[in-house]
Amino acid sequence: MTRRDGRFRTALTVFTACGALTSAALTGAAPAGAAEGTDAIAPGVEYIELDIPAAKGVAHAHVLSVDLRNPRVRVDLLYPGAVASRAPVSVLADSRDAVAGVNGDFFDITETQHPGVEATGATVGPAIASGRALKGAVPDGQRFGPALPPGTNTEDVFGVGVDRRARLDGMALDGSVRSSGGTWPLGGFNQYALPVGSVGAFTEDWGAASRVRATCGTDTDRAAPCSADTYEVTVRRGRVVAAAEAPGGGAIAPGTTVLVGREEGARRLRGLSVGDRVGVRHRLVAESSRVPYRFAVGGYPMMTDGVPLPGLDDSTSAVRTAVGFSDHGRRMQFLALDGAPGFRGGLTIAEVTAAMGRLGSRDAFSLDGGGSTTMVARRPGADAVSVLNHPSGGAERPVPNGIGVFTRP
């Protein structure tokens, strides 16, 4: 990973107070080597920098434009190989040979409310990578991040279908556990928090993190104590091979599913014995689109069909990351605010939504912000990506996933 710092030396596109786009000569600390007009990162991928006057002062934005009409361009989920794992965006991008990328969903970053329980690093919402479902959404009351706008929930996703069109959608878990004693619904899939009274499935995609956190909190209170009534069974090749009174940890072998139950879910699992046949089924079902998704990432919508969602926060300013699209999902716009001290006032969600609209987005979606906000790109001729913005923590924060932009010769 390389980085280039410098000074504003040329004219940059600026948002004026009235929202029109103009050019103006600026001076000051440039986060990553300001360039005049648009920088071509790769065919179909362009980069610009923008100043945005806002309630808390000028915010500096880094913007990537991605043309999905170009057959050489695609996007996919970046992640470290496990749901409950983290790495800097630059590392995630370079490991996949992506030409650009931004951070993704909000995630389980701290567990101060549950002494002795480690944060998993897993994301809040659903995730799909290269057409494969990785995880489901935690209950709304278990999410990390700012309050959700009215009418949104943890199942909301931004994604791109196999038809190469971007969409906003909802992604629900559809699953079940079947045994000789009956069939009951699956309440979670590789999630750091399970609904009260449910059973959740964990596969090799989860990683090696402890599964204890999945039984802490409630559907409405993330800080509620961990459940005292839990049970876990391990299923391999359709049969129960082990059982335990408490959730465990460590890597899960391929072809193995670990079922974790709490309260009523624990009672159901206690009815299973080693050797019993058990069938576990799970899939993510899109609320709106019938087109299968190539990738999907969690967060929350801010604007649909050019109209901001009602009730967007207009008082809390922060460094933020957002993604949007236009031209019926054929063009994508990524925005990452700069976290340098001079720009750290940031934008409110309402201001970010307005900015995305001025950039041409008809639909916009909020990703994780604050110290997670990171945008990277590999400039032509470079061997590795550069961090384009200043992360507000002074260095890249390891994150569980992101959105990668890929091109082929």
C-alpha positions as CSV (number, residue, x, y, z in Angstrom):
1,M,0.0,0.0,0.0
2,T,1.4,3.4,-1.0
3,R,0.2,6.9,-0.3
4,R,0.9,10.3,-1.8
5,D,0.4,13.6,-0.1
6,G,0.7,17.1,-1.5
7,R,-0.9,20.5,-1.9
8,F,-3.9,21.7,-4.0
9,R,-2.2,22.9,-7.1
10,T,-5.1,23.2,-9.5
11,A,-8.8,23.9,-9.9
12,L,-11.1,21.4,-8.3
13,T,-14.9,20.9,-8.7
14,V,-16.7,22.4,-5.7
15,F,-20.2,22.3,-4.3
16,T,-21.4,25.9,-3.9
17,A,-23.7,26.8,-1.0
18,C,-26.7,26.6,-3.4
19,G,-25.7,23.2,-4.6
20,A,-24.5,23.9,-8.1
21,L,-21.3,22.5,-9.4
22,T,-18.6,25.0,-10.3
23,S,-14.8,25.2,-10.5
24,A,-12.7,27.3,-8.1
25,A,-9.1,27.6,-7.3
26,L,-8.4,26.2,-3.8
27,T,-5.4,26.1,-1.5
28,G,-4.7,23.9,1.5
29,A,-3.6,20.5,2.5
30,A,-4.5,18.0,-0.2
31,P,-5.3,14.5,1.1
32,A,-3.8,12.4,-1.7
33,G,-2.4,14.6,-4.4
34,A,-5.1,16.7,-5.9
35,A,-5.5,16.6,-9.7
36,E,-7.3,18.8,-12.1
37,G,-10.7,17.6,-13.3
38,T,-11.1,13.8,-13.4
39,D,-8.4,11.2,-12.8
40,A,-8.8,8.0,-14.9
41,I,-8.1,5.1,-12.6
42,A,-8.9,2.5,-15.2
43,P,-11.3,2.2,-18.2
44,G,-14.7,2.9,-16.7
45,V,-13.4,4.0,-13.3
46,E,-12.8,7.7,-12.6
47,Y,-11.8,9.7,-9.5
48,I,-12.4,13.3,-8.5
49,E,-12.1,15.4,-5.3
50,L,-14.8,17.8,-4.1
51,D,-15.2,20.5,-1.4
52,I,-18.7,20.6,0.1
53,P,-19.7,23.5,2.3
54,A,-21.7,22.2,5.2
55,A,-23.2,23.2,8.6
56,K,-20.0,22.2,10.4
57,G,-17.6,23.8,7.8
58,V,-16.2,22.6,4.6
59,A,-16.0,18.8,4.1
60,H,-13.6,17.3,1.6
61,A,-15.0,14.4,-0.5
62,H,-13.3,11.7,-2.6
63,V,-15.5,10.4,-5.3
64,L,-15.2,7.3,-7.6
65,S,-17.4,6.9,-10.6
66,V,-17.9,3.4,-11.9
67,D,-19.4,2.6,-15.3
68,L,-21.0,-0.8,-15.2
69,R,-21.9,-0.5,-18.8
70,N,-18.3,-1.2,-19.5
71,P,-18.0,-5.0,-19.9
72,R,-14.4,-4.8,-18.4
73,V,-15.7,-3.4,-15.1
74,R,-17.3,-5.3,-12.2
75,V,-17.8,-4.9,-8.5
76,D,-17.8,-7.5,-5.7
77,L,-17.5,-7.8,-2.0
78,L,-14.1,-7.4,-0.4
79,Y,-13.7,-9.4,2.8
80,P,-10.8,-11.2,4.6
81,G,-12.0,-14.7,3.9
82,A,-14.1,-15.0,7.1
83,V,-17.2,-13.2,8.3
84,A,-15.8,-12.6,11.8
85,S,-12.4,-11.1,10.7
86,R,-11.0,-7.7,9.8
87,A,-8.3,-6.2,7.6
88,P,-7.6,-2.7,6.2
89,V,-9.4,-1.8,2.9
90,S,-6.0,-1.5,1.2
91,V,-5.1,-5.0,2.2
92,L,-8.5,-6.4,1.1
93,A,-8.2,-4.6,-2.3
94,D,-4.6,-5.7,-3.0
95,S,-5.3,-9.3,-2.0
96,R,-8.0,-9.4,-4.7
97,D,-6.2,-7.3,-7.2
98,A,-8.9,-4.7,-7.1
99,V,-8.3,-1.3,-8.8
100,A,-10.4,0.6,-6.2
101,G,-12.5,0.1,-3.2
102,V,-14.3,1.6,-0.1
103,N,-15.2,0.2,3.3
104,G,-18.5,-1.5,3.8
105,D,-21.0,-2.3,6.5
106,F,-21.2,-1.3,10.1
107,F,-19.9,-4.0,12.4
108,D,-19.5,-5.4,15.9
109,I,-16.5,-3.3,17.0
110,T,-16.7,-3.4,20.8
111,E,-18.3,-5.4,23.6
112,T,-17.9,-3.2,26.7
113,Q,-21.4,-4.1,27.8
114,H,-20.5,-7.8,28.1
115,P,-17.4,-8.4,30.3
116,G,-15.3,-11.3,29.1
117,V,-17.0,-11.4,25.7
118,E,-14.9,-10.4,22.7
119,A,-16.2,-8.4,19.8
120,T,-16.4,-10.6,16.7
121,G,-15.8,-7.9,14.1
122,A,-18.7,-9.3,12.0
123,T,-21.0,-7.0,10.1
124,V,-24.5,-6.0,11.0
125,G,-26.3,-6.7,7.7
126,P,-26.4,-9.5,5.1
127,A,-23.5,-10.2,2.9
128,I,-23.1,-11.9,-0.5
129,A,-19.7,-12.4,-2.2
130,S,-19.3,-13.7,-5.8
131,G,-22.9,-15.0,-5.7
132,R,-22.5,-16.8,-2.4
133,A,-24.4,-15.9,0.7
134,L,-22.0,-15.4,3.6
135,K,-24.3,-14.2,6.4
136,G,-27.7,-12.9,7.5
137,A,-28.7,-9.7,9.4
138,V,-28.7,-9.3,13.1
139,P,-31.9,-8.1,14.9
140,D,-32.5,-4.3,14.6
141,G,-31.8,-3.7,18.3
142,Q,-28.5,-5.5,18.0
143,R,-26.9,-3.2,15.4
144,F,-23.9,-1.0,15.8
145,G,-24.0,2.5,14.2
146,P,-26.2,5.5,14.2
147,A,-30.0,5.3,14.5
148,L,-31.7,3.9,11.5
149,P,-33.9,6.2,9.4
150,P,-37.6,5.5,9.8
151,G,-38.8,2.6,7.7
152,T,-35.3,1.0,7.3
153,N,-33.9,-2.1,9.0
154,T,-30.8,-4.3,9.3
155,E,-31.9,-6.4,6.3
156,D,-31.4,-3.5,3.9
157,V,-28.6,-4.0,1.3
158,F,-26.9,-2.4,-1.6
159,G,-25.9,-4.9,-4.3
160,V,-25.3,-5.7,-7.9
161,G,-27.1,-8.5,-9.7
162,V,-25.8,-10.9,-12.3
163,D,-27.3,-8.5,-14.8
164,R,-24.7,-6.0,-13.8
165,R,-27.2,-3.5,-12.4
166,A,-27.0,-1.9,-9.0
167,R,-30.0,-2.0,-6.7
168,L,-31.3,-1.3,-3.2
169,D,-33.1,-4.2,-1.7
170,G,-33.9,-6.1,1.5
171,M,-32.4,-9.5,2.1
172,A,-34.1,-11.9,4.5
173,L,-32.9,-15.2,5.8
174,D,-35.0,-18.2,4.8
175,G,-33.9,-21.4,6.6
176,S,-34.9,-24.4,8.7
177,V,-33.6,-27.2,10.9
178,R,-35.1,-30.6,10.4
179,S,-34.9,-33.6,12.6
180,S,-37.0,-36.6,13.5
181,G,-38.5,-34.4,16.2
182,G,-39.8,-31.9,13.7
183,T,-38.8,-28.8,11.7
184,W,-38.3,-25.3,13.0
185,P,-37.2,-22.1,11.4
186,L,-33.6,-21.0,11.4
187,G,-33.1,-17.7,13.2
188,G,-29.6,-16.7,12.2
189,F,-26.8,-17.5,9.7
190,N,-23.2,-16.6,10.6
191,Q,-24.4,-13.7,12.8
192,Y,-22.9,-12.1,15.8
193,A,-26.4,-11.8,17.4
194,L,-29.3,-14.2,17.3
195,P,-32.9,-13.4,17.9
196,V,-34.1,-14.4,21.4
197,G,-35.4,-18.0,21.5
198,S,-33.9,-19.0,18.2
199,V,-31.3,-21.3,16.6
200,G,-28.5,-20.0,14.4
201,A,-26.3,-21.8,12.0
202,F,-22.5,-21.2,11.7
203,T,-20.4,-22.5,8.9
204,E,-16.8,-22.4,7.9
205,D,-17.4,-18.9,6.5
206,W,-17.8,-17.6,10.0
207,G,-14.2,-18.1,10.9
208,A,-12.5,-18.9,14.2
209,A,-14.2,-16.2,16.5
210,S,-16.1,-17.3,19.6
211,R,-19.8,-17.9,19.1
212,V,-20.7,-16.7,22.6
213,R,-21.6,-13.2,21.4
214,A,-24.4,-14.6,19.4
215,T,-26.3,-15.3,22.6
216,C,-25.8,-11.9,24.2
217,G,-28.3,-9.0,24.2
218,T,-31.9,-9.1,23.1
219,D,-33.8,-8.2,19.9
220,T,-34.3,-4.7,21.3
221,D,-31.3,-4.1,23.6
222,R,-27.8,-4.8,22.5
223,A,-26.4,-4.3,26.0
224,A,-28.7,-6.8,27.7
225,P,-26.9,-9.6,29.5
226,C,-25.8,-12.8,27.7
227,S,-28.4,-15.6,27.9
228,A,-27.9,-18.2,30.7
229,D,-29.8,-20.8,28.7
230,T,-27.8,-21.9,25.7
231,Y,-26.8,-25.1,23.8
232,E,-24.7,-26.0,20.8
233,V,-24.6,-29.0,18.5
234,T,-22.2,-29.8,15.7
235,V,-23.6,-31.4,12.5
236,R,-21.3,-33.1,10.0
237,R,-22.6,-35.0,6.9
238,G,-26.1,-34.7,8.1
239,R,-25.6,-36.2,11.6
240,V,-25.0,-34.7,15.1
241,V,-21.4,-35.4,16.0
242,A,-21.0,-33.3,19.2
243,A,-23.0,-31.2,21.7
244,A,-22.1,-28.7,24.4
245,E,-23.9,-26.6,27.0
246,A,-22.3,-23.3,25.8
247,P,-21.2,-21.9,22.5
248,G,-17.6,-22.5,21.5
249,G,-15.1,-21.1,19.2
250,G,-12.4,-22.0,16.7
251,A,-12.4,-22.7,13.0
252,I,-15.3,-24.8,11.6
253,A,-14.3,-27.6,9.3
254,P,-15.7,-27.6,5.7
255,G,-18.9,-29.5,5.4
256,T,-19.7,-28.9,9.1
257,T,-22.5,-26.7,10.6
258,V,-22.5,-25.6,14.2
259,L,-26.0,-24.9,15.6
260,V,-26.3,-22.5,18.5
261,G,-29.5,-22.1,20.4
262,R,-30.7,-19.7,23.1
263,E,-33.8,-20.1,25.3
264,E,-36.4,-22.0,23.3
265,G,-33.8,-22.7,20.6
266,A,-31.5,-24.3,23.3
267,R,-34.4,-26.5,24.4
268,R,-35.0,-27.7,20.9
269,L,-31.3,-28.5,20.4
270,R,-31.2,-30.5,23.7
271,G,-33.7,-32.9,22.1
272,L,-30.9,-34.0,19.7
273,S,-28.4,-36.7,20.4
274,V,-25.1,-37.7,18.9
275,G,-25.9,-39.7,15.8
276,D,-29.3,-38.1,15.0
277,R,-29.9,-37.1,11.5
278,V,-30.3,-33.3,11.1
279,G,-30.9,-31.3,7.9
280,V,-30.0,-27.6,7.9
281,R,-31.2,-25.3,5.1
282,H,-30.3,-21.6,4.7
283,R,-30.5,-19.0,1.9
284,L,-30.9,-15.3,1.6
285,V,-34.1,-14.1,-0.2
286,A,-34.3,-10.7,-1.9
287,E,-37.4,-8.7,-1.1
288,S,-37.7,-7.0,-4.5
289,S,-35.4,-8.3,-7.2
290,R,-35.8,-11.6,-8.9
291,V,-32.3,-11.2,-10.4
292,P,-29.7,-13.2,-8.4
293,Y,-27.2,-10.9,-6.7
294,R,-23.5,-11.2,-7.5
295,F,-22.7,-9.2,-4.4
296,A,-24.6,-7.4,-1.6
297,V,-23.5,-5.4,1.5
298,G,-25.4,-4.1,4.4
299,G,-26.0,-0.5,5.6
300,Y,-29.1,1.6,5.1
301,P,-30.8,3.5,2.3
302,M,-30.8,7.3,2.2
303,M,-32.5,8.1,-1.1
304,T,-34.7,6.2,-3.6
305,D,-35.8,7.4,-7.1
306,G,-34.2,10.8,-6.4
307,V,-36.2,11.4,-3.2
308,P,-34.4,11.4,0.2
309,L,-36.0,9.2,2.8
310,P,-38.1,11.0,5.3
311,G,-36.6,11.5,8.8
312,L,-32.9,11.6,7.7
313,D,-30.7,13.0,10.5
314,D,-29.8,16.6,9.8
315,S,-28.0,17.4,13.1
316,T,-25.1,14.9,13.6
317,S,-22.1,15.6,11.4
318,A,-19.4,12.9,10.9
319,V,-16.9,11.5,8.4
320,R,-19.0,9.2,6.2
321,T,-18.9,6.7,3.3
322,A,-21.8,6.3,0.8
323,V,-22.5,4.6,-2.4
324,G,-25.2,5.5,-5.0
325,F,-26.2,4.7,-8.5
326,S,-27.9,6.2,-11.5
327,D,-28.8,5.3,-15.1
328,H,-31.0,2.4,-13.9
329,G,-28.2,0.9,-12.0
330,R,-25.6,1.1,-14.7
331,R,-23.5,3.8,-13.1
332,M,-22.2,3.8,-9.5
333,Q,-20.9,6.7,-7.4
334,F,-18.8,6.1,-4.3
335,L,-18.2,8.9,-1.8
336,A,-15.7,8.9,1.1
337,L,-15.2,12.0,3.2
338,D,-11.7,13.0,4.3
339,G,-10.8,12.7,8.0
340,A,-8.0,15.2,8.1
341,P,-8.3,17.6,11.0
342,G,-9.3,20.5,8.8
343,F,-12.2,18.6,7.3
344,R,-13.2,16.4,10.3
345,G,-16.5,18.2,10.9
346,G,-18.0,16.0,8.2
347,L,-21.6,15.9,7.0
348,T,-24.9,15.0,8.4
349,I,-26.8,12.1,6.7
350,A,-29.1,14.6,5.1
351,E,-26.1,16.5,3.7
352,V,-24.5,13.4,2.4
353,T,-27.8,12.5,0.7
354,A,-28.0,15.9,-1.0
355,A,-24.4,15.6,-2.1
356,M,-25.0,12.2,-3.7
357,G,-28.0,13.6,-5.5
358,R,-25.8,16.4,-6.9
359,L,-23.3,13.8,-8.0
360,G,-26.0,12.3,-10.1
361,S,-27.2,9.4,-7.9
362,R,-30.9,8.6,-8.0
363,D,-30.5,6.0,-5.2
364,A,-28.0,6.3,-2.3
365,F,-27.0,4.1,0.5
366,S,-25.0,4.8,3.7
367,L,-22.1,2.6,4.6
368,D,-20.0,2.7,7.8
369,G,-18.2,5.9,8.6
370,G,-16.0,7.6,11.2
371,G,-12.7,5.8,11.6
372,S,-13.8,3.2,9.1
373,T,-14.2,5.6,6.1
374,T,-11.6,4.6,3.6
375,M,-11.2,4.9,-0.2
376,V,-8.4,3.3,-2.1
377,A,-7.4,3.1,-5.7
378,R,-4.5,1.8,-7.8
379,R,-3.3,4.5,-10.1
380,P,-2.1,3.4,-13.6
381,G,1.3,1.9,-13.4
382,A,1.2,1.4,-9.6
383,D,1.8,-2.0,-8.1
384,A,-0.6,-1.4,-5.1
385,V,-3.5,0.7,-4.2
386,S,-3.1,4.1,-2.4
387,V,-5.3,5.4,0.3
388,L,-7.0,8.5,-1.2
389,N,-8.5,10.0,1.9
390,H,-7.1,10.6,5.4
391,P,-8.8,8.1,7.7
392,S,-10.0,10.1,10.8
393,G,-8.2,7.8,13.2
394,G,-4.8,8.6,11.6
395,A,-4.5,5.2,10.0
396,E,-6.7,2.7,8.3
397,R,-9.1,0.9,10.6
398,P,-9.3,-2.9,9.9
399,V,-12.9,-3.6,8.7
400,P,-14.8,-6.8,8.0
401,N,-15.8,-6.0,4.4
402,G,-15.9,-3.4,1.6
403,I,-16.9,-2.9,-2.0
404,G,-14.1,-3.6,-4.6
405,V,-13.9,-2.4,-8.1
406,F,-12.3,-4.7,-10.6
407,T,-11.2,-4.4,-14.3
408,R,-9.9,-6.9,-16.8
409,P,-7.6,-6.2,-19.7
